[in-house]
């Protein structure tokens, strides 16, 4: 994993602080997908590397969200992470109800 991390860091990957707003979170996710596709990283590596790029509110959001997902028996995968980012960054019909206040704030640029 050390070689993978070193190679990944050399690409100067984007970070996400969570204060940029929903459109920025989705754009970050697209950038990360493109980078991972280019580097041909497997989904299990993608999740670990993407989480390393979260900062501030986004990092706190993922800690909370991943804990809730694990507690509910959900296996944490790249696809689960992508869906969580997408749902937290917008109220979308496929995501169900609007997110809890804390999750909405992370991707709407409101400090918690």
Backbone as XML, in Angstrom:
<?xml version="1.0"?>
<chain id="A" units="angstrom">
  <residue number="1" name="UNK">
    <atom name="N" x="0.830" y="-1.203" z="0.000"/>
    <atom name="CA" x="0.000" y="0.000" z="0.000"/>
    <atom name="C" x="0.869" y="1.258" z="0.000"/>
  </residue>
  <residue number="2" name="UNK">
    <atom name="N" x="2.083" y="1.168" z="0.535"/>
    <atom name="CA" x="2.967" y="2.338" z="0.572"/>
    <atom name="C" x="3.298" y="2.836" z="-0.830"/>
  </residue>
  <residue number="3" name="UNK">
    <atom name="N" x="3.553" y="1.907" z="-1.753"/>
    <atom name="CA" x="3.855" y="2.301" z="-3.132"/>
    <atom name="C" x="2.632" y="2.933" z="-3.792"/>
  </residue>
  <residue number="4" name="UNK">
    <atom name="N" x="1.475" y="2.370" z="-3.513"/>
    <atom name="CA" x="0.227" y="2.917" z="-4.057"/>
    <atom name="C" x="0.018" y="4.335" z="-3.532"/>
  </residue>
  <residue number="5" name="UNK">
    <atom name="N" x="0.217" y="4.526" z="-2.234"/>
    <atom name="CA" x="0.037" y="5.841" z="-1.633"/>
    <atom name="C" x="1.024" y="6.856" z="-2.212"/>
  </residue>
  <residue number="6" name="UNK">
    <atom name="N" x="2.273" y="6.457" z="-2.354"/>
    <atom name="CA" x="3.287" y="7.365" z="-2.914"/>
    <atom name="C" x="2.933" y="7.761" z="-4.342"/>
  </residue>
  <residue number="7" name="UNK">
    <atom name="N" x="2.507" y="6.788" z="-5.141"/>
    <atom name="CA" x="2.118" y="7.068" z="-6.532"/>
    <atom name="C" x="0.908" y="8.010" z="-6.564"/>
  </residue>
  <residue number="8" name="UNK">
    <atom name="N" x="-0.051" y="7.740" z="-5.697"/>
    <atom name="CA" x="-1.251" y="8.563" z="-5.613"/>
    <atom name="C" x="-0.901" y="9.997" z="-5.225"/>
  </residue>
  <residue number="9" name="UNK">
    <atom name="N" x="-0.082" y="10.178" z="-4.222"/>
    <atom name="CA" x="0.285" y="11.512" z="-3.755"/>
    <atom name="C" x="1.052" y="12.303" z="-4.811"/>
  </residue>
  <residue number="10" name="UNK">
    <atom name="N" x="1.802" y="11.626" z="-5.659"/>
    <atom name="CA" x="2.529" y="12.320" z="-6.729"/>
    <atom name="C" x="1.589" y="12.961" z="-7.748"/>
  </residue>
  <residue number="11" name="UNK">
    <atom name="N" x="0.365" y="12.501" z="-7.808"/>
    <atom name="CA" x="-0.612" y="13.068" z="-8.748"/>
    <atom name="C" x="-1.225" y="14.367" z="-8.227"/>
  </residue>
  <residue number="12" name="UNK">
    <atom name="N" x="-0.890" y="14.733" z="-6.982"/>
    <atom name="CA" x="-1.447" y="15.933" z="-6.353"/>
    <atom name="C" x="-2.981" y="15.902" z="-6.392"/>
  </residue>
  <residue number="13" name="UNK">
    <atom name="N" x="-3.581" y="14.872" z="-5.762"/>
    <atom name="CA" x="-5.038" y="14.714" z="-5.818"/>
    <atom name="C" x="-5.765" y="15.839" z="-5.091"/>
  </residue>
  <residue number="14" name="UNK">
    <atom name="N" x="-6.976" y="16.141" z="-5.548"/>
    <atom name="CA" x="-7.754" y="17.207" z="-4.918"/>
    <atom name="C" x="-8.224" y="16.802" z="-3.520"/>
  </residue>
  <residue number="15" name="UNK">
    <atom name="N" x="-8.458" y="17.789" z="-2.684"/>
    <atom name="CA" x="-9.010" y="17.545" z="-1.362"/>
    <atom name="C" x="-10.434" y="18.083" z="-1.309"/>
  </residue>
  <residue number="16" name="UNK">
    <atom name="N" x="-11.161" y="17.657" z="-0.296"/>
    <atom name="CA" x="-12.522" y="18.135" z="-0.096"/>
    <atom name="C" x="-12.678" y="18.483" z="1.375"/>
  </residue>
  <residue number="17" name="UNK">
    <atom name="N" x="-12.962" y="19.749" z="1.646"/>
    <atom name="CA" x="-13.124" y="20.204" z="3.030"/>
    <atom name="C" x="-14.575" y="20.140" z="3.488"/>
  </residue>
  <residue number="18" name="UNK">
    <atom name="N" x="-15.499" y="20.060" z="2.552"/>
    <atom name="CA" x="-16.905" y="19.985" z="2.918"/>
    <atom name="C" x="-17.577" y="21.336" z="3.032"/>
  </residue>
  <residue number="19" name="UNK">
    <atom name="N" x="-16.820" y="22.408" z="2.890"/>
    <atom name="CA" x="-17.413" y="23.738" z="2.990"/>
    <atom name="C" x="-17.643" y="24.346" z="1.611"/>
  </residue>
  <residue number="20" name="UNK">
    <atom name="N" x="-17.343" y="23.582" z="0.565"/>
    <atom name="CA" x="-17.415" y="24.108" z="-0.796"/>
    <atom name="C" x="-18.818" y="24.090" z="-1.393"/>
  </residue>
  <residue number="21" name="UNK">
    <atom name="N" x="-19.717" y="23.299" z="-0.821"/>
    <atom name="CA" x="-21.058" y="23.180" z="-1.356"/>
    <atom name="C" x="-21.242" y="21.898" z="-2.143"/>
  </residue>
  <residue number="22" name="UNK">
    <atom name="N" x="-22.493" y="21.554" z="-2.392"/>
    <atom name="CA" x="-22.832" y="20.291" z="-3.017"/>
    <atom name="C" x="-22.264" y="20.075" z="-4.402"/>
  </residue>
  <residue number="23" name="UNK">
    <atom name="N" x="-22.303" y="21.101" z="-5.242"/>
    <atom name="CA" x="-21.787" y="20.960" z="-6.605"/>
    <atom name="C" x="-20.288" y="20.670" z="-6.574"/>
  </residue>
  <residue number="24" name="UNK">
    <atom name="N" x="-19.585" y="21.288" z="-5.663"/>
    <atom name="CA" x="-18.144" y="21.068" z="-5.546"/>
    <atom name="C" x="-17.852" y="19.653" z="-5.062"/>
  </residue>
  <residue number="25" name="UNK">
    <atom name="N" x="-18.662" y="19.142" z="-4.152"/>
    <atom name="CA" x="-18.478" y="17.775" z="-3.665"/>
    <atom name="C" x="-18.655" y="16.768" z="-4.809"/>
  </residue>
  <residue number="26" name="UNK">
    <atom name="N" x="-19.662" y="16.990" z="-5.626"/>
    <atom name="CA" x="-19.890" y="16.104" z="-6.764"/>
    <atom name="C" x="-18.755" y="16.223" z="-7.776"/>
  </residue>
  <residue number="27" name="UNK">
    <atom name="N" x="-18.266" y="17.432" z="-8.016"/>
    <atom name="CA" x="-17.144" y="17.634" z="-8.943"/>
    <atom name="C" x="-15.885" y="16.953" z="-8.409"/>
  </residue>
  <residue number="28" name="UNK">
    <atom name="N" x="-15.669" y="17.034" z="-7.096"/>
    <atom name="CA" x="-14.522" y="16.368" z="-6.472"/>
    <atom name="C" x="-14.609" y="14.866" z="-6.695"/>
  </residue>
  <residue number="29" name="UNK">
    <atom name="N" x="-15.797" y="14.323" z="-6.514"/>
    <atom name="CA" x="-15.993" y="12.891" z="-6.688"/>
    <atom name="C" x="-15.707" y="12.468" z="-8.126"/>
  </residue>
  <residue number="30" name="UNK">
    <atom name="N" x="-16.137" y="13.262" z="-9.091"/>
    <atom name="CA" x="-15.853" y="12.981" z="-10.500"/>
    <atom name="C" x="-14.355" y="13.026" z="-10.763"/>
  </residue>
  <residue number="31" name="UNK">
    <atom name="N" x="-13.673" y="14.035" z="-10.207"/>
    <atom name="CA" x="-12.215" y="14.129" z="-10.371"/>
    <atom name="C" x="-11.518" y="12.905" z="-9.787"/>
  </residue>
  <residue number="32" name="UNK">
    <atom name="N" x="-11.968" y="12.489" z="-8.627"/>
    <atom name="CA" x="-11.357" y="11.323" z="-7.978"/>
    <atom name="C" x="-11.593" y="10.064" z="-8.815"/>
  </residue>
  <residue number="33" name="UNK">
    <atom name="N" x="-12.800" y="9.894" z="-9.326"/>
    <atom name="CA" x="-13.114" y="8.735" z="-10.186"/>
    <atom name="C" x="-12.198" y="8.715" z="-11.405"/>
  </residue>
  <residue number="34" name="UNK">
    <atom name="N" x="-12.036" y="9.854" z="-12.055"/>
    <atom name="CA" x="-11.182" y="9.936" z="-13.243"/>
    <atom name="C" x="-9.737" y="9.608" z="-12.901"/>
  </residue>
  <residue number="35" name="UNK">
    <atom name="N" x="-9.257" y="10.117" z="-11.779"/>
    <atom name="CA" x="-7.900" y="9.832" z="-11.341"/>
    <atom name="C" x="-7.732" y="8.342" z="-11.049"/>
  </residue>
  <residue number="36" name="UNK">
    <atom name="N" x="-8.669" y="7.765" z="-10.328"/>
    <atom name="CA" x="-8.594" y="6.338" z="-10.006"/>
    <atom name="C" x="-8.685" y="5.471" z="-11.256"/>
  </residue>
  <residue number="37" name="UNK">
    <atom name="N" x="-9.519" y="5.870" z="-12.212"/>
    <atom name="CA" x="-9.605" y="5.129" z="-13.468"/>
    <atom name="C" x="-8.280" y="5.178" z="-14.218"/>
  </residue>
  <residue number="38" name="UNK">
    <atom name="N" x="-7.668" y="6.354" z="-14.262"/>
    <atom name="CA" x="-6.384" y="6.522" z="-14.944"/>
    <atom name="C" x="-5.302" y="5.670" z="-14.300"/>
  </residue>
  <residue number="39" name="UNK">
    <atom name="N" x="-5.291" y="5.655" z="-12.969"/>
    <atom name="CA" x="-4.280" y="4.897" z="-12.237"/>
    <atom name="C" x="-4.637" y="3.414" z="-12.114"/>
  </residue>
  <residue number="40" name="UNK">
    <atom name="N" x="-5.843" y="3.059" z="-12.558"/>
    <atom name="CA" x="-6.342" y="1.683" z="-12.536"/>
    <atom name="C" x="-6.336" y="1.086" z="-11.134"/>
  </residue>
  <residue number="41" name="UNK">
    <atom name="N" x="-6.877" y="1.866" z="-10.176"/>
    <atom name="CA" x="-6.963" y="1.402" z="-8.798"/>
    <atom name="C" x="-8.245" y="0.620" z="-8.573"/>
  </residue>
  <residue number="42" name="UNK">
    <atom name="N" x="-8.134" y="-0.461" z="-7.821"/>
    <atom name="CA" x="-9.279" y="-1.289" z="-7.452"/>
    <atom name="C" x="-10.163" y="-0.527" z="-6.468"/>
  </residue>
  <residue number="43" name="UNK">
    <atom name="N" x="-11.450" y="-0.868" z="-6.420"/>
    <atom name="CA" x="-12.385" y="-0.160" z="-5.538"/>
    <atom name="C" x="-11.950" y="-0.098" z="-4.068"/>
  </residue>
  <residue number="44" name="UNK">
    <atom name="N" x="-11.356" y="-1.153" z="-3.537"/>
    <atom name="CA" x="-10.956" y="-1.129" z="-2.125"/>
    <atom name="C" x="-9.843" y="-0.110" z="-1.859"/>
  </residue>
  <residue number="45" name="UNK">
    <atom name="N" x="-8.986" y="0.122" z="-2.841"/>
    <atom name="CA" x="-7.949" y="1.151" z="-2.703"/>
    <atom name="C" x="-8.554" y="2.541" z="-2.867"/>
  </residue>
  <residue number="46" name="UNK">
    <atom name="N" x="-9.527" y="2.664" z="-3.735"/>
    <atom name="CA" x="-10.169" y="3.954" z="-3.983"/>
    <atom name="C" x="-10.772" y="4.522" z="-2.705"/>
  </residue>
  <residue number="47" name="UNK">
    <atom name="N" x="-11.470" y="3.697" z="-1.954"/>
    <atom name="CA" x="-12.102" y="4.162" z="-0.726"/>
    <atom name="C" x="-11.059" y="4.679" z="0.255"/>
  </residue>
  <residue number="48" name="UNK">
    <atom name="N" x="-10.027" y="3.905" z="0.492"/>
    <atom name="CA" x="-8.989" y="4.306" z="1.447"/>
    <atom name="C" x="-8.302" y="5.598" z="1.019"/>
  </residue>
  <residue number="49" name="UNK">
    <atom name="N" x="-7.981" y="5.712" z="-0.248"/>
    <atom name="CA" x="-7.282" y="6.902" z="-0.746"/>
    <atom name="C" x="-8.186" y="8.132" z="-0.755"/>
  </residue>
  <residue number="50" name="UNK">
    <atom name="N" x="-9.440" y="7.961" z="-1.124"/>
    <atom name="CA" x="-10.368" y="9.096" z="-1.142"/>
    <atom name="C" x="-10.572" y="9.648" z="0.263"/>
  </residue>
  <residue number="51" name="UNK">
    <atom name="N" x="-10.715" y="8.765" z="1.239"/>
    <atom name="CA" x="-10.928" y="9.206" z="2.612"/>
    <atom name="C" x="-9.732" y="10.025" z="3.098"/>
  </residue>
  <residue number="52" name="UNK">
    <atom name="N" x="-8.538" y="9.684" z="2.639"/>
    <atom name="CA" x="-7.346" y="10.464" z="3.011"/>
    <atom name="C" x="-7.403" y="11.895" z="2.479"/>
  </residue>
  <residue number="53" name="UNK">
    <atom name="N" x="-8.222" y="12.144" z="1.467"/>
    <atom name="CA" x="-8.317" y="13.474" z="0.864"/>
    <atom name="C" x="-9.408" y="14.337" z="1.491"/>
  </residue>
  <residue number="54" name="UNK">
    <atom name="N" x="-10.139" y="13.793" z="2.442"/>
    <atom name="CA" x="-11.171" y="14.568" z="3.127"/>
    <atom name="C" x="-10.537" y="15.425" z="4.208"/>
  </residue>
  <residue number="55" name="UNK">
    <atom name="N" x="-11.025" y="16.627" z="4.345"/>
    <atom name="CA" x="-10.518" y="17.566" z="5.334"/>
    <atom name="C" x="-11.680" y="18.161" z="6.118"/>
  </residue>
  <residue number="56" name="UNK">
    <atom name="N" x="-11.389" y="18.655" z="7.295"/>
    <atom name="CA" x="-12.312" y="19.459" z="8.099"/>
    <atom name="C" x="-13.717" y="18.863" z="8.192"/>
  </residue>
  <residue number="57" name="UNK">
    <atom name="N" x="-14.734" y="19.606" z="7.745"/>
    <atom name="CA" x="-16.124" y="19.156" z="7.858"/>
    <atom name="C" x="-16.369" y="17.859" z="7.098"/>
  </residue>
  <residue number="58" name="UNK">
    <atom name="N" x="-15.755" y="17.699" z="5.945"/>
    <atom name="CA" x="-15.949" y="16.476" z="5.164"/>
    <atom name="C" x="-15.389" y="15.267" z="5.909"/>
  </residue>
  <residue number="59" name="UNK">
    <atom name="N" x="-14.274" y="15.445" z="6.578"/>
    <atom name="CA" x="-13.678" y="14.353" z="7.356"/>
    <atom name="C" x="-14.593" y="13.988" z="8.532"/>
  </residue>
  <residue number="60" name="UNK">
    <atom name="N" x="-15.096" y="14.994" z="9.227"/>
    <atom name="CA" x="-16.021" y="14.738" z="10.341"/>
    <atom name="C" x="-17.298" y="14.068" z="9.831"/>
  </residue>
  <residue number="61" name="UNK">
    <atom name="N" x="-17.800" y="14.539" z="8.689"/>
    <atom name="CA" x="-18.999" y="13.928" z="8.104"/>
    <atom name="C" x="-18.753" y="12.450" z="7.810"/>
  </residue>
  <residue number="62" name="UNK">
    <atom name="N" x="-17.618" y="12.100" z="7.217"/>
    <atom name="CA" x="-17.373" y="10.703" z="6.870"/>
    <atom name="C" x="-17.205" y="9.847" z="8.119"/>
  </residue>
  <residue number="63" name="UNK">
    <atom name="N" x="-16.544" y="10.364" z="9.135"/>
    <atom name="CA" x="-16.415" y="9.588" z="10.381"/>
    <atom name="C" x="-17.791" y="9.243" z="10.930"/>
  </residue>
  <residue number="64" name="UNK">
    <atom name="N" x="-18.667" y="10.211" z="10.975"/>
    <atom name="CA" x="-20.021" y="9.998" z="11.483"/>
    <atom name="C" x="-20.826" y="9.075" z="10.571"/>
  </residue>
  <residue number="65" name="UNK">
    <atom name="N" x="-20.778" y="9.342" z="9.289"/>
    <atom name="CA" x="-21.545" y="8.545" z="8.320"/>
    <atom name="C" x="-21.051" y="7.109" z="8.276"/>
  </residue>
  <residue number="66" name="UNK">
    <atom name="N" x="-19.743" y="6.919" z="8.256"/>
    <atom name="CA" x="-19.206" y="5.551" z="8.186"/>
    <atom name="C" x="-19.550" y="4.776" z="9.454"/>
  </residue>
  <residue number="67" name="UNK">
    <atom name="N" x="-19.554" y="5.452" z="10.593"/>
    <atom name="CA" x="-19.933" y="4.789" z="11.847"/>
    <atom name="C" x="-21.387" y="4.334" z="11.777"/>
  </residue>
  <residue number="68" name="UNK">
    <atom name="N" x="-22.271" y="5.210" z="11.299"/>
    <atom name="CA" x="-23.688" y="4.848" z="11.181"/>
    <atom name="C" x="-23.877" y="3.690" z="10.205"/>
  </residue>
  <residue number="69" name="UNK">
    <atom name="N" x="-23.148" y="3.734" z="9.088"/>
    <atom name="CA" x="-23.264" y="2.665" z="8.097"/>
    <atom name="C" x="-22.788" y="1.327" z="8.663"/>
  </residue>
  <residue number="70" name="UNK">
    <atom name="N" x="-21.635" y="1.347" z="9.334"/>
    <atom name="CA" x="-21.116" y="0.105" z="9.946"/>
    <atom name="C" x="-22.086" y="-0.424" z="10.992"/>
  </residue>
  <residue number="71" name="UNK">
    <atom name="N" x="-22.615" y="0.475" z="11.822"/>
    <atom name="CA" x="-23.556" y="0.067" z="12.868"/>
    <atom name="C" x="-24.825" y="-0.550" z="12.291"/>
  </residue>
  <residue number="72" name="UNK">
    <atom name="N" x="-25.188" y="-0.141" z="11.081"/>
    <atom name="CA" x="-26.384" y="-0.695" z="10.442"/>
    <atom name="C" x="-26.067" y="-1.979" z="9.667"/>
  </residue>
  <residue number="73" name="UNK">
    <atom name="N" x="-24.798" y="-2.391" z="9.680"/>
    <atom name="CA" x="-24.413" y="-3.625" z="9.008"/>
    <atom name="C" x="-23.983" y="-3.441" z="7.569"/>
  </residue>
  <residue number="74" name="UNK">
    <atom name="N" x="-23.852" y="-2.207" z="7.124"/>
    <atom name="CA" x="-23.448" y="-1.929" z="5.748"/>
    <atom name="C" x="-21.941" y="-2.060" z="5.617"/>
  </residue>
  <residue number="75" name="UNK">
    <atom name="N" x="-21.517" y="-2.788" z="4.610"/>
    <atom name="CA" x="-20.093" y="-2.917" z="4.329"/>
    <atom name="C" x="-19.622" y="-1.648" z="3.629"/>
  </residue>
  <residue number="76" name="UNK">
    <atom name="N" x="-18.528" y="-1.068" z="4.115"/>
    <atom name="CA" x="-18.015" y="0.166" z="3.525"/>
    <atom name="C" x="-17.228" y="-0.156" z="2.265"/>
  </residue>
  <residue number="77" name="UNK">
    <atom name="N" x="-17.759" y="0.294" z="1.142"/>
    <atom name="CA" x="-17.136" y="0.072" z="-0.162"/>
    <atom name="C" x="-17.041" y="1.411" z="-0.889"/>
  </residue>
  <residue number="78" name="UNK">
    <atom name="N" x="-16.327" y="1.403" z="-1.995"/>
    <atom name="CA" x="-16.222" y="2.606" z="-2.818"/>
    <atom name="C" x="-17.607" y="3.049" z="-3.293"/>
  </residue>
  <residue number="79" name="UNK">
    <atom name="N" x="-18.431" y="2.113" z="-3.725"/>
    <atom name="CA" x="-19.768" y="2.458" z="-4.204"/>
    <atom name="C" x="-20.626" y="3.070" z="-3.093"/>
  </residue>
  <residue number="80" name="UNK">
    <atom name="N" x="-20.517" y="2.534" z="-1.889"/>
    <atom name="CA" x="-21.262" y="3.074" z="-0.751"/>
    <atom name="C" x="-20.783" y="4.497" z="-0.449"/>
  </residue>
  <residue number="81" name="UNK">
    <atom name="N" x="-19.478" y="4.709" z="-0.486"/>
    <atom name="CA" x="-18.916" y="6.042" z="-0.269"/>
    <atom name="C" x="-19.434" y="7.021" z="-1.322"/>
  </residue>
  <residue number="82" name="UNK">
    <atom name="N" x="-19.382" y="6.635" z="-2.587"/>
    <atom name="CA" x="-19.848" y="7.518" z="-3.668"/>
    <atom name="C" x="-21.316" y="7.873" z="-3.492"/>
  </residue>
  <residue number="83" name="UNK">
    <atom name="N" x="-22.134" y="6.891" z="-3.144"/>
    <atom name="CA" x="-23.555" y="7.150" z="-2.926"/>
    <atom name="C" x="-23.755" y="8.082" z="-1.734"/>
  </residue>
  <residue number="84" name="UNK">
    <atom name="N" x="-22.988" y="7.889" z="-0.676"/>
    <atom name="CA" x="-23.106" y="8.747" z="0.503"/>
    <atom name="C" x="-22.726" y="10.187" z="0.175"/>
  </residue>
  <residue number="85" name="UNK">
    <atom name="N" x="-21.651" y="10.384" z="-0.576"/>
    <atom name="CA" x="-21.243" y="11.740" z="-0.970"/>
    <atom name="C" x="-22.314" y="12.369" z="-1.841"/>
  </residue>
  <residue number="86" name="UNK">
    <atom name="N" x="-22.810" y="11.609" z="-2.816"/>
    <atom name="CA" x="-23.831" y="12.132" z="-3.718"/>
    <atom name="C" x="-25.089" y="12.515" z="-2.953"/>
  </residue>
  <residue number="87" name="UNK">
    <atom name="N" x="-25.533" y="11.638" z="-2.059"/>
    <atom name="CA" x="-26.758" y="11.906" z="-1.297"/>
    <atom name="C" x="-26.584" y="13.054" z="-0.313"/>
  </residue>
  <residue number="88" name="UNK">
    <atom name="N" x="-25.404" y="13.169" z="0.283"/>
    <atom name="CA" x="-25.166" y="14.262" z="1.237"/>
    <atom name="C" x="-25.025" y="15.599" z="0.527"/>
  </residue>
  <residue number="89" name="UNK">
    <atom name="N" x="-24.620" y="15.562" z="-0.741"/>
    <atom name="CA" x="-24.381" y="16.819" z="-1.450"/>
    <atom name="C" x="-25.622" y="17.351" z="-2.152"/>
  </residue>
  <residue number="90" name="UNK">
    <atom name="N" x="-26.673" y="16.534" z="-2.232"/>
    <atom name="CA" x="-27.906" y="16.990" z="-2.861"/>
    <atom name="C" x="-29.067" y="16.154" z="-2.363"/>
  </residue>
  <residue number="91" name="UNK">
    <atom name="N" x="-30.253" y="16.720" z="-2.423"/>
    <atom name="CA" x="-31.447" y="15.949" z="-2.119"/>
    <atom name="C" x="-31.905" y="15.369" z="-3.445"/>
  </residue>
  <residue number="92" name="UNK">
    <atom name="N" x="-31.746" y="14.083" z="-3.585"/>
    <atom name="CA" x="-32.031" y="13.408" z="-4.844"/>
    <atom name="C" x="-33.072" y="12.328" z="-4.587"/>
  </residue>
  <residue number="93" name="UNK">
    <atom name="N" x="-33.961" y="12.119" z="-5.515"/>
    <atom name="CA" x="-35.042" y="11.149" z="-5.336"/>
    <atom name="C" x="-34.519" y="9.764" z="-4.966"/>
  </residue>
  <residue number="94" name="UNK">
    <atom name="N" x="-33.389" y="9.351" z="-5.533"/>
    <atom name="CA" x="-32.879" y="8.011" z="-5.245"/>
    <atom name="C" x="-32.257" y="7.917" z="-3.857"/>
  </residue>
  <residue number="95" name="UNK">
    <atom name="N" x="-32.097" y="9.038" z="-3.176"/>
    <atom name="CA" x="-31.487" y="9.049" z="-1.847"/>
    <atom name="C" x="-32.521" y="9.027" z="-0.743"/>
  </residue>
  <residue number="96" name="UNK">
    <atom name="N" x="-33.790" y="9.130" z="-1.081"/>
    <atom name="CA" x="-34.814" y="9.120" z="-0.056"/>
    <atom name="C" x="-35.022" y="10.491" z="0.546"/>
  </residue>
  <residue number="97" name="UNK">
    <atom name="N" x="-35.224" y="10.512" z="1.831"/>
    <atom name="CA" x="-35.511" y="11.743" z="2.550"/>
    <atom name="C" x="-34.304" y="12.675" z="2.584"/>
  </residue>
  <residue number="98" name="UNK">
    <atom name="N" x="-34.550" y="13.968" z="2.729"/>
    <atom name="CA" x="-33.428" y="14.897" z="2.911"/>
    <atom name="C" x="-32.581" y="14.467" z="4.094"/>
  </residue>
  <residue number="99" name="UNK">
    <atom name="N" x="-31.309" y="14.750" z="4.030"/>
    <atom name="CA" x="-30.362" y="14.339" z="5.050"/>
    <atom name="C" x="-30.561" y="15.081" z="6.353"/>
  </residue>
  <residue number="100" name="UNK">
    <atom name="N" x="-30.052" y="14.462" z="7.407"/>
    <atom name="CA" x="-30.067" y="15.098" z="8.722"/>
    <atom name="C" x="-29.336" y="16.431" z="8.637"/>
  </residue>
  <residue number="101" name="UNK">
    <atom name="N" x="-29.684" y="17.343" z="9.499"/>
    <atom name="CA" x="-29.136" y="18.693" z="9.465"/>
    <atom name="C" x="-27.619" y="18.703" z="9.379"/>
  </residue>
  <residue number="102" name="UNK">
    <atom name="N" x="-26.930" y="17.871" z="10.156"/>
    <atom name="CA" x="-25.462" y="17.857" z="10.157"/>
    <atom name="C" x="-24.919" y="17.500" z="8.779"/>
  </residue>
  <residue number="103" name="UNK">
    <atom name="N" x="-25.490" y="16.484" z="8.135"/>
    <atom name="CA" x="-24.998" y="16.073" z="6.829"/>
    <atom name="C" x="-25.279" y="17.124" z="5.769"/>
  </residue>
  <residue number="104" name="UNK">
    <atom name="N" x="-26.434" y="17.768" z="5.833"/>
    <atom name="CA" x="-26.742" y="18.826" z="4.876"/>
    <atom name="C" x="-25.726" y="19.947" z="4.998"/>
  </residue>
  <residue number="105" name="UNK">
    <atom name="N" x="-25.391" y="20.307" z="6.220"/>
    <atom name="CA" x="-24.496" y="21.424" z="6.456"/>
    <atom name="C" x="-23.113" y="21.181" z="5.889"/>
  </residue>
  <residue number="106" name="UNK">
    <atom name="N" x="-22.633" y="19.971" z="5.951"/>
    <atom name="CA" x="-21.284" y="19.670" z="5.473"/>
    <atom name="C" x="-21.130" y="20.083" z="4.024"/>
  </residue>
  <residue number="107" name="UNK">
    <atom name="N" x="-22.105" y="19.777" z="3.197"/>
    <atom name="CA" x="-21.978" y="20.031" z="1.782"/>
    <atom name="C" x="-22.710" y="21.285" z="1.321"/>
  </residue>
  <residue number="108" name="UNK">
    <atom name="N" x="-23.223" y="22.056" z="2.234"/>
    <atom name="CA" x="-23.840" y="23.327" z="1.875"/>
    <atom name="C" x="-22.969" y="24.494" z="2.317"/>
  </residue>
  <residue number="109" name="UNK">
    <atom name="N" x="-21.807" y="24.197" z="2.856"/>
    <atom name="CA" x="-20.891" y="25.260" z="3.222"/>
    <atom name="C" x="-21.184" y="25.927" z="4.553"/>
  </residue>
  <residue number="110" name="UNK">
    <atom name="N" x="-22.033" y="25.295" z="5.351"/>
    <atom name="CA" x="-22.365" y="25.848" z="6.655"/>
    <atom name="C" x="-21.515" y="25.139" z="7.698"/>
  </residue>
  <residue number="111" name="UNK">
    <atom name="N" x="-20.775" y="25.893" z="8.465"/>
    <atom name="CA" x="-19.918" y="25.303" z="9.491"/>
    <atom name="C" x="-20.796" y="24.710" z="10.590"/>
  </residue>
  <residue number="112" name="UNK">
    <atom name="N" x="-20.388" y="23.535" z="11.110"/>
    <atom name="CA" x="-21.144" y="22.926" z="12.194"/>
    <atom name="C" x="-20.543" y="23.333" z="13.516"/>
  </residue>
</chain>
